[in-house]
Amino acid sequence: MAVEKQKKDSLSPRQIGKRVLANVLTRILTAVAAVGILLLLFWFFRGQVTRFFRDVIGGFVTESSVLTDKELESRLEAIGELAAYEYAYTGEREIRSTRKLLGTINIPGTTHRIRMTYQGMIKAGCRVENIGIHFNRQDNTIQVTLPKPHVLDHYIDMESLQIEQSNNILNPIGSDEITRDLEMVKAEELKKAEEKNIYALAEENIRTMIRNLLKDTGREMVFLEAEDLLQEAPEVSSSGEEDP
């Protein structure tokens, strides 16, 4: 034992330096080899690693951030309604009314005339409460179920309305005649607007609005069609009673 201790103590500084350098090089080579093995494993299993971060880590972030159905619904509720397309119109109309004999023969000298110029607006879209929204964690998309767009508002600007009346004592203009004429005008203008595809244009704008509203989520939007949730109001006859 004394001999071995003496041999160790007899190492020169140069020999000690070589041993230290050898140990350092060994550790460096070991570390480089370990890194190389890790990189090689990552290369072979990169698909599984990517899916892990996307599904597990990404799913955790999603659940703890804004991407919950409740949060998405609250974003839409802040809008109230999506008046996605506005159709403005102007026009003029002259209506003549003549008393008739036996309901078919015009009686001369009993004609009165109403001439009106007007401006109106039709707003088409859908109400937010009728939109379904859901975050699909399986394919990482936001699914939006849209009802069919419908008319949200339709009015004639009363400030722009100009009316000229030519009354006739034998056939006086009724107190509600102008109101009925305006309703006829609105019905005709709505038909023209529908022929110009206002509902399709409104739906296209609704999709764009929702994409812009939720683009910060970084998720793809998938739009689904839904049945129209609105029910038509019952028709009312001239007597004021609902038709059966």
NURO-364509 format. One record per atom (N, C-alpha, C, CB): residue in one letter; y, x, z. Coordinates in steps of 0.001 Angstrom, whole numbers, plus 500000, padded with zeros to 6 digits. Glycine has a CB too. Layout:
N
AYXZ;...
% end
This chain:
244
M498797500812500000;M500000500000500000;M501260500851500000;M500002499079501193;A501193501915500736;A502345502823500807;A502601503495499478;A502130503878501883;V501424503784498736;V501566504425497429;V502229503482496433;V500198504878496899;E501780502172496443;E502357501213495499;E503834501015495774;E501623499869495572;K504203500904497046;K505605500729497399;K506433501911496946;K505756500530498896;Q505805503074497048;Q506525504270496630;Q506746504281495128;Q505771505518497055;K505726503760494346;K505872503710492889;K506997502747492472;K504542503281492238;K507045501569493180;K508099500615492860;K509464501190493151;K507904499330493632;D509565501874494237;D510856502430494612;D511268503576493701;D510821502901496045;S510247504097492993;S510558505251492162;S511021504871490754;S509354506143492070;L511182503468490445;L511659503046489114;L513090503495488911;L511554501511488944;S513329503968487725;S514679504436487413;S515569503251487071;S514655505451486246;P516892503398487166;P517813502324486775;P517607501866485345;P519239502775486952;R517215502753484463;R516985502375483068;R515803501424482939;R516750503618482212;Q514733501713483702;Q513551500856483659;Q513867499474484252;Q512377501517484422;I514659499472485322;I515032498195485932;I515861497369484948;I515821498425487248;G516760498008484209;G517584497306483232;G516752496697482123;G518608498241482644;K515716497450481688;K514843496929480643;K514100495689481104;K513854497991480205;R513635495730482375;R512895494580482901;R513809493341483004;R512291494921484291;V515040493544483475;V515978492427483577;V516271491850482199;V517285492875484256;L516476492752481208;L516751492294479843;L515576491524479276;L517083493476478936;A514347492012479595;A513153491324479099;A513047489925479698;A511888492137479426;N513360489812481003;N513304488492481644;N514322487535481031;N513550488620483155;V515543488047480765;V516579487210480169;V516173486738478789;V517897487965480094;L515635487696477978;L515210487316476624;L514083486302476654;L514771488545475840;T513168486463477621;T512053485522477741;T512562484120478044;T511077485978478835;R513532484021478941;R514079482708479286;R514838482082478118;R514999482827480495;I515566482936477380;I516304482420476225;I515350481894475165;I517203483509475630;L514304482679474891;L513327482246473883;L512614480973474317;L512301483355473621;T512328480865475617;T511670479658476134;T512569478433475949;T511308479834477630;A513875478608476263;A514820477498476113;A514966477091474649;A516189477882476689;V515050478100473748;V515162477800472320;V513935477066471823;V515367479079471515;A512770477498472277;A511534476834471868;A511496475395472369;A510315477606472387;A511955475171473617;A511962473813474171;A512895472906473382;A512379473836475648;V514091473429473045;V515039472642472243;V514461472326470875;V516370473392472088;G513808473309470280;G513205473091468978;G512138472020469018;G512621474369468459;I511335472047470075;I510282471026470216;I510905469645470378;I509363471344471427;L511987469544471187;L512660468260471385;L513251467730470090;L513753468393472433;L513875468637469319;L514436468219468035;L513339467761467083;L515239469361467403;L512214468453467091;L511100468077466225;L510544466713466612;L509995469132466289;L510420466479467933;L509934465181468405;L510916464064468032;L509716465212469933;F512215464360468177;F513209463350467816;F513139463022466328;F514617463832468185;W512921464032465488;W512824463811464049;W511661462886463703;W512667465142463320;F510512463128464360;F509336462319464071;F509469460902464640;F508090462991464634;F510149460766465776;F510217459463466447;F511640458883466439;F509719459594467891;R512449459274465427;R513830458825465406;R513938457311465232;R514584459528464297;G512994456699464493;G513032455257464303;G512857454511465613;G511965454831463323;Q511876454964466415;Q511634454316467705;Q512808454510468650;Q510360454858468343;V513425455706468609;V514569455975469487;V515749455100469098;V514967457464469429;T515985454941467788;T517091454110467321;T516904452668467755;T517218454189465802;R515675452141467599;R515404450773468011;R515566450595469513;R514007450367467590;F515194451636470275;F515335451561471731;F516810451381472114;F514754452835472401;F517673452223471543;F519090452131471873;F519695450825471373;F519845453315471286;R519219450335470239;R519781449107469685;R519352447882470476;R519372448952468234;D518036447816470816;D517507446628471468;D517696446639472980;D516054446484471148;V517364447763473606;V517402447818475060;V518821448063475559;V516463448908475576;I519389449201475140;I520731449533475590;I521740448536475021;I521100450969475178;G521621448247473711;G522534447296473088;G522422445914473690;G522278447224471611;G521182445489474015;G520996444196474646;G521630444136476006;G519545443874474754;F521551445243476765;F522179445277478090;F523692445158477979;F521808446568478828;V524273445891477012;V525720445832476825;V526145444433476423;V526173446848475771;T525317443806475543;T525653442465475091;T525689441485476247;T524662441997474046;E524693441546477121;E524625440599478209;E525743440804479203;E523303440698478899;S526244442027479309;S527275442291480292;S528671442235479695;S527046443630480925;S528795441938478362;S530103441883477723;S530375440456477267;S530181442869476528;V531198440306476204;V531649438986475806;V530614438212474996;V532907439107475017;L529557438851474551;L528639438195473644;L527638437313474380;L527911439222472820;T528142436303475014;T527312435241475569;T527757433949474898;T527433435156477146;D526862432984474850;D527208431723474206;D528423431080474871;D526017430763474244;K528496431179476189;K529611430567476908;K530936431208476516;K529398430683478418;E530952432532476413;E532184433223476055;E532585432910474618;E532023434732476242;L531608432870473715;L531910432542472325;L532473431126472218;L530652432685471452;E531897430196472966;E532386428821472951;E533818428744473483;E531463427918473781;S534104429517474527;S535457429483475095;S536481430027474106;S535512430288476401;R536085430993473288;R537005431504472265;R537361430411471262;R536385432712471533;L536353429649470857;L536611428580469899;L537428427462470535;L535297428027469352;E537133427141471792;E537842426052472455;E539332426331472552;E537271425818473839;A539701427600472571;A541115427950472655;A541875427506471406;A541274429454472857;I541157427284470305;I541808426862469063;I542132425373469100;I540916427178467853;G541226424576469656;G541424423128469718;G540834422429468515;G542896422801469826;E541378422678467369;E540830422141466137;E541166423089464997;E541374420717465855;L540342423054463977;L540539423943462840;L541101423126461675;L539201424651462439;A542417423013461635;A543069422383460494;A543144423432459393;A544500421826460868;A542043423572458677;A541858424738457826;A542511424613456458;A540408424997457652;Y542867423401456056;Y543458423265454721;Y544492422142454753;Y542359422980453640;E545669422427454217;E546746421447454162;E547084421152452701;E547998421955454928;Y547092419882452384;Y547386419430451016;Y548675418617451054;Y546198418579450418;A549746419164450509;A551041418479450474;A551213417788449117;A552212419484450736;Y551826416630449154;Y552044415913447901;Y553409415214447922;Y550909414884447658;T553925414964446746;T555141414173446563;T554872413175445444;T556387415086446233;G555608412091445446;G555391411114444386;G556392409989444465;G553985410560444454;E556299409114443502;E557113407904443492;E556272406757442982;E558383408083442626;R556652405561443406;R555828404402443076;R556721403170443016;R554680404208444116;E556474402346442022;E557183401068441913;E556150399952441926;E558063401007440614;I556385399010442796;I555452397894442960;I556196396602442676;I554827397877444394;R555647395809441792;R556210394497441458;R555237393422441916;R556496394372439924;S555780392394442471;S554950391289442950;S555536389974442458;S554847391297444501;T554697389144441861;T555127387858441296;T554253386743441857;T555056387877439737;R554889385640442181;R554109384490442617;R553254383987441461;R555030383366443144;K552072383473441811;K551135383008440785;K550803381544441001;K549849383851440794;L550612380874439907;L550183379484439935;L548666379446439834;L550842378664438787;L548086378771440784;L546617378680440854;L545970380057440968;L546070377955439619;G546754381029441438;G546206382358441674;G546045383209440442;G544911382237442327;T546421382720439264;T546210383480438026;T547438383545437125;T545073382880437258;I548289382530437121;I549403382439436176;I550693382843436881;I549523381002435589;N551387383872436321;N552650384311436879;N553712383233436723;N553105385604436216;I554487383034437783;I555588382073437742;I556866382826437411;I555725381301439096;P557505382535436294;P558728383252435904;P559810383144436976;P559261382707434573;G560582384225437100;G561714384218438024;G561329384405439478;G562458382947437886;T560084384796439749;T559648384966441153;T559209386412441448;T558483383997441467;T559663387343440652;T559234388737440819;T560196389486441739;T559145389448439446;H559646390188442686;H560448391145443443;H559881392553443234;H560473390774444959;R560717393564443516;R560343394948443198;R560615395847444394;R561114395460441955;I559696396773444622;I559861397804445645;I559609399156444982;I558886397572446865;R560604400025445043;R560453401365444475;R560611402370445613;R561503401630443326;M559664403316445702;M559701404292446789;M559392405690446275;M558713403906447891;T560063406677446847;T559713408092446657;T559319408635448018;T560909408923446026;Y558369409554448024;Y557774409953449299;Y557245411380449238;Y556647408994449683;Q557032411943450418;Q556345413222450598;Q555313413027451701;Q557356414387450951;G554129413591451483;G553069413415452470;G552267414691452683;G552145412295452044;M551411414636453691;M550582415793454042;M549200415320454475;M551248416632455169;I548168416001453962;I546791415764454385;I546261417056454988;I545893415283453190;K545743416972456208;K545156418132456871;K543655417917456999;K545804418370458266;A542890418848456442;A541430418756456481;A540853419899457303;A540842418772455054;G539792419628458008;G539140420659458831;G538068420034459686;G540161421392459718;C537885420557460888;C536900420005461805;C537324420307463242;C535489420579461513;R536800419543464160;R537117419736465569;R536155420761466167;R537042418391466345;V536705421594467035;V535932422708467590;V534730422223468393;V536820423576468470;E534880421095469088;E533754420624469914;E532536420237469089;E534186419437470748;N532729420071467779;N531602419748466904;N530969420981466262;N532054418799465826;I531474422167466596;I530921423414466064;I529920423988467061;I532053424444465765;G528745424343466587;G527750425004467425;G527798426513467216;G526342424467467121;I527720427280468312;I527764428741468194;I526741429342469147;I529195429291468499;H526019430345468669;H524927430930469457;H524743432394469065;H523601430136469248;F524591433259470085;F524308434668469817;F522805434869469784;F524964435588470882;N522285435285468635;N520859435504468453;N520546436969468746;N520411435113467012;R519924437231469888;R519650438606470287;R518531439235469461;R519291438656471757;Q517698438415468838;Q516575438962468071;Q517053439712466835;Q515620437844467660;D517996439135466112;D518501439835464915;D519957440267465078;D518370438935463680;N520485440138466324;N521819440668466638;N522912440024465778;N521838442186466443;T522818438700465561;T523804437981464762;T524390436829465579;T523168437453463451;I525546436352465126;I526162435167465713;I525944434007464744;I527696435394466005;Q525242432981465216;Q524956431824464383;Q525981430729464649;Q523528431305464640;V526613430256463573;V527650429225463673;V527190428015462871;V529040429752463157;T527073426871463545;T526674425629462882;T527910424766462680;T525592424866463710;L528246424522461419;L529483423812461081;L529200422374460669;L530227424538459958;P529993421428461190;P529932420067460649;P530684420013459322;P530526419040461657;K530551418898458634;K531285418752457383;K532773418550457685;K530725417565456550;P533651419247456979;P535091419029457188;P535477417592456853;P535917420011456331;H536511417107457514;H537003415765457274;H538523415771457444;H536329414738458238;V539144414631457229;V540596414525457361;V540954414465458840;V541141413273456607;L541737415433459297;L542212415457460678;L543519414683460832;L542400416898461148;D544337414717459796;D545617414017459866;D546089413729458448;D546678414852460650;H546742412581458302;H547294412202456994;H548510411326457266;H546223411447456092;Y549660411781456812;Y550873411027457093;Y551865411182455946;Y551506411489458418;I552762410221455869;I553906410299454961;I555134410600455804;I554088408968454134;D555880411602455398;D557070412006456123;D558126410913455989;D557604413364455601;M558384410216457109;M559292409077457062;M560731409500456772;M559235408315458371;E561080410736457109;E562438411205456813;E562651411403455312;E562718412515457555;S561559411702454603;S561675411910453154;S561530410605452372;S560623412910452682;L561086409557453050;L560810408290452374;L562108407594451962;L559982407370453283;Q562201407240450690;Q563346406491450166;Q562823405227449509;Q564180407347449152;I563416404101449874;I562928402808449400;I564080402024448791;I562271402006450552;E563850401523447600;E564789400611446942;E564100399255446784;E565258401176445547;Q564774398213447217;Q564184396883447161;Q565020395961446286;Q564045396299448567;S564344395194445462;S564989394140444683;S564336392833445103;S564857394386443122;N564962392163446047;N564357390979446636;N564524389764445714;N564975390696448012;N563782388749446023;N563855387508445255;N563743386358446238;N562732387433444157;I564733385481446201;I564747384388447168;I563544383468447003;I566029383588447033;L563002383416445769;L561822382575445531;L560517383281445919;L561764382164444061;N560620384595446124;N559437385370446516;N559908386529447390;N558639385893445253;P560341386242448618;P560916387292449470;P559883388348449847;P561506386679450735;I560387389557450056;I559524390669450464;I559092390453451907;I560254392041450304;G557800390498452148;G557279390278453488;G557577391452454414;G555785390032453429;S557589391176455704;S557925392215456691;S556903393348456715;S558032391602458079;D555655393062456371;D554609394082456404;D554228394592455020;D553388393535457086;E554980394163454000;E554598394522452628;E554766396011452373;E555428393731451620;I555852396601452866;I556075398037452664;I554992398843453374;I557475398451453177;T554612398391454568;T553535399085455292;T552244399059454494;T553310398447456672;R551909397920453907;R550702397833453084;R550803398730451854;R550453396385452656;D551991398768451256;D552175399613450075;D551994401090450423;D553566399382449465;L552510401495451577;L552353402888451994;L550886403224452230;L553168403162453262;E550132402302452779;E548696402546452973;E547985402685451629;E548057401405453794;M548416401914450642;M547846402045449303;M548177403416448718;M548368400926448377;V549424403864448943;V549821405186448465;V548952406266449111;V551314405445448763;K548752406188450404;K547959407189451105;K546515407211450595;K547982406921452612;A545953406028450338;A544585405966449827;A544477406621448452;A544110404511449754;E545465406370447600;E545446406968446266;E545636408478446330;E546528406344445389;E546534408950447186;E546766410393447306;E545552411096447906;E548009410667448165;L544868410442448845;L543660411043449412;L542576411191448344;L543136410195450586;K542444410188447489;K541462410270446407;K541777411443445481;K541429408955445606;K543065411643445173;K543448412780444332;K543103414104445020;K544957412727444006;A543363414165446321;A543079415400447058;A541582415687447096;A543631415310448488;E540775414655447271;E539320414844447290;E538809415321445940;E538616413542447683;E539427414856444878;E539037415318443541;E539376416788443338;E539723414475442467;K540300417312444161;K540659418736444095;K539878419560445123;K542170418914444321;N538804418982445654;N537853419700446526;N538493420225447815;N537239420863445766;I539283419385448482;I539927419861449706;I538909420156450809;I540939418832450197;Y537775419467450819;Y536793419698451880;Y536088421042451702;Y535761418565451904;A535765421382450445;A535151422684450186;A536123423814450502;A534687422779448726;L537384423632450154;L538393424648450463;L538588424781451971;L539729424302449787;A538544423656452673;A538686423701454130;A537518424448454764;A538780422279454706;E536304424189454298;E535137424868454862;E535206426373454626;E533850424302454260;E535629426775453446;E535771428206453154;E536782428848454102;E536206428421451685;N537895428160454356;N538902428701455265;N538415428726456705;N540177427891455170;I537622427739457090;I537072427710458450;I536181428928458679;I536271426401458693;R535347429228457716;R534466430398457860;R535292431680457993;R533503430506456648;T536336431794457185;T537192432979457264;T537872433075458627;T538247432952456149;M538358431955459138;M539030431940460437;M538081432363461557;M539594430547460726;I536844431872461520;I535893432219462574;I535489433685462461;I534648431313462502;R535311434177461246;R535005435603461075;R536120436460461664;R534803435944459579;N537359436120461370;N538482436898461900;N538571436785463413;N539793436437461269;L538259435610463942;L538340435399465385;L537319436251466142;L538128433925465710;L536136436443465546;L535052437130466239;L534698438485465626;L533835436256466251;K535560439008464761;K535228440266464095;K535167441434465073;K536242440563463006;D535858441329466210;D535841442424467176;D534484442581467855;D536909442203468220;T533595441587467710;T532253441719468284;T531381442679467477;T531580440351468363;G531741442904466211;G530953443799465378;G529639443203464908;G530681445051466116;R529464441890465110;R528211441238464715;R528382440459463409;R527724440294465830;E527299440339462685;E527297439567461450;E527307438076461771;E526073439928460579;M528048437301460967;M528111435857461134;M527121435182460191;M529541435340460881;V526334434272460733;V525415433480459931;V525835432024460070;V523920433696460375;F526236431399458960;F526723430023458994;F525616429065458561;F527963429861458088;L525424428037459369;L524416427021459107;L525106425685458903;L523388426940460262;E524504424828458078;E525077423508457832;E524536422513458847;E524771423036456397;A525377421552459205;A524981420512460152;A525313419154459558;A525686420701461526;E524661418141460079;E524973416790459658;E526364416429460164;E523912415785460175;D527053415571459430;D528381415153459841;D528274414395461159;D529054414280458749;L528984414887462181;L528886414294463502;L529801413087463682;L529204415324464540;L530647412848462711;L531554411706462827;L530896410445462307;L532856411970462069;Q531193409362462947;Q530718408072462484;Q531908407289461961;Q529986407296463615;E531693406623460841;E532790405860460266;E533123404684461168;E532438405374458848;A534403404414461283;A534831403276462080;A534438401985461379;A536352403320462329;P534128400919462130;P533747399655461490;P534909399083460706;P533268398640462533;E534603398483459568;E535627397891458742;E536189396646459420;E535071397554457357;V537477396433459262;V538136395289459871;V538588394364458762;V539332395726460762;S538230393092458871;S538610392138457855;S540059391717458032;S537695390929457894;S540559390972457092;S541951390556457172;S542230389674458372;S542340389836455921;S541197389024458910;S541378388174460086;S541429388954461366;S540286387169460169;G541160390310461284;G541192391135462477;G539853391263463145;G542167390592463441;E538814390597462639;E537482390691463220;E536669391731462479;E536772389330463188;E535782392381463200;E534917393391462587;E533923392708461653;E534171394218463673;D533774393312460462;D532767392791459543;D531393393071460083;D532924393396458146;P530444392169459936;P529076392412460451;P528394393473459646;P528235391129460429;
% end
